[in-house]
Amino acid sequence: MAVRIEVLKEDNRTRARLGKLHTPHGVIETPVFMPVGTQATVKTMTPEELKDLGAGIILSNTYHLFLRPGHELIREAGGLHAFMHWDGAILTDSGGFQVFSLGDLRKITEEGVEFRSHLDGSKKFLSPEIATQVQMALGSDIVMAFDECTPYPATRDYAKASLERTTRWLKRCQETLTTTDRQALFGIVQGSMYEDLRKQSAAEITELDLPGYAVGGLSVGEPKELMYEVLDYTVPLLPKDKPRYLMGVGSPDALIEGVMRGIDMFDCVLPTRIARNGTALTRYGKLVVRNAESAHDFSPIDPTCDCYTCKNYSRAYLRHLIKADEILGLRLMTIHNLRFLTNLMSEIRAAIKENRLPEYREKFFYEYGYLK
Ligand SMILES: Nc1cc(CSc2ncc[nH]2)c2nc(N)[nH]c(=O)c2c1
């Protein structure tokens, strides 16, 4: 069954949409934040805990699983859903981004990318064909095209050559997929921070009439205001009847700003990563639980939060666990941060439904400390 979005409502004052993302592994309400499970696990969480937290779709990574344990082993296990005991939806990133940010990059050619594994330094090669075949072996519900995430900053010439190669690579991904699997392929718009290049990339990508489109090449170190500016002119170029996915975003404020600009899907490693080093997300801003100020604080991270951690544990205890490098600390902090984000997204969906998203943003930003 194809991946498709059912847009239930378009906000009357912003570009926000309320929708349902239909996938072979369930229907997910949008806008949605997708937890990241890079190595076939959302670190420290069992699939049952993820479901309890409200997660319906998670991300995993071609690059990592290709290197270890290998996609053939996962195919042998019956695919990624069976291998990791997750019956919700899975979106897999194509590996391009990770090669640039993780592997010891050797070189990019028209054929693909040669690199050295970050695990053992051995020479590896990923191409649009290989990245697509890996994702088919994993059996993911949403397959991301093999793209080059144009680094920031980039010259116009580099950005133009890069987006044009990404388009050629997308066509090779599409040719690799069978007709049925093509219904899972999302294209990725590049073009760095140049409006005319974003227009060109969007035109080339949307010509292929894919089931969904991602805005790539953002959240790569540029100022947030610049990211929002690029979204302002890029998102309207994407078809309204297809899901829009902003890759690698983000923090609570960026999630709200992205929804206002018409984004349906988000993912970011930060919430789970900062949880493991003792930082909690709250509606009042970030709380660094490991700091001394929490040592004698026997209140929960956030008294308004309904998560298992906030209902049963104090900041003092969490600080102790994190300082003592206790595994339970990693788990309790992750539970809180993921629940915070699923609650944030459901509050955003309610605000869209009730025509009060701009007011919700104002209130959130004021409480969160963004509007002094
Ligand atoms: N910022 C950003 C983040 C990611 C990783 S998204 C992700 N993969 C695994 C977890 N999360 C990107 N991935 C691709 N393929 N292209 C991009 O332009 C891009 C940009």
The ligand as a MOL file (V3000), in Angstrom:
LIG
                    3D

  0  0  0     0  0            999 V3000
M  V30 BEGIN CTAB
M  V30 COUNTS 20 22 0 0 0
M  V30 BEGIN ATOM
M  V30 1 N 19.8960 18.1710 8.4080 0
M  V30 2 C 19.8370 17.0140 7.6750 0
M  V30 3 C 19.7910 15.7920 8.3530 0
M  V30 4 C 19.7380 14.6160 7.6330 0
M  V30 5 C 19.7140 13.3270 8.3860 0
M  V30 6 S 18.0250 12.9930 8.9190 0
M  V30 7 C 18.3210 11.5980 9.8710 0
M  V30 8 N 18.8730 10.4790 9.4310 0
M  V30 9 C 18.8590 9.6280 10.4710 0
M  V30 10 C 18.3280 10.2570 11.5330 0
M  V30 11 N 17.9830 11.4850 11.1420 0
M  V30 12 C 19.7180 14.6330 6.2070 0
M  V30 13 N 19.6530 13.4460 5.5160 0
M  V30 14 C 19.6630 13.4850 4.1740 0
M  V30 15 N 19.6070 12.3170 3.4840 0
M  V30 16 N 19.7120 14.6430 3.4680 0
M  V30 17 C 19.7760 15.8500 4.0920 0
M  V30 18 O 19.8380 16.9000 3.4050 0
M  V30 19 C 19.7720 15.8740 5.5390 0
M  V30 20 C 19.8230 17.0760 6.2720 0
M  V30 END ATOM
M  V30 BEGIN BOND
M  V30 1 1 1 2
M  V30 2 1 2 3
M  V30 3 2 2 20
M  V30 4 2 3 4
M  V30 5 1 4 5
M  V30 6 1 4 12
M  V30 7 1 5 6
M  V30 8 1 6 7
M  V30 9 2 7 8
M  V30 10 1 7 11
M  V30 11 1 8 9
M  V30 12 2 9 10
M  V30 13 1 10 11
M  V30 14 1 12 13
M  V30 15 2 12 19
M  V30 16 2 13 14
M  V30 17 1 14 15
M  V30 18 1 14 16
M  V30 19 1 16 17
M  V30 20 2 17 18
M  V30 21 1 17 19
M  V30 22 1 19 20
M  V30 END BOND
M  V30 END CTAB
M  END
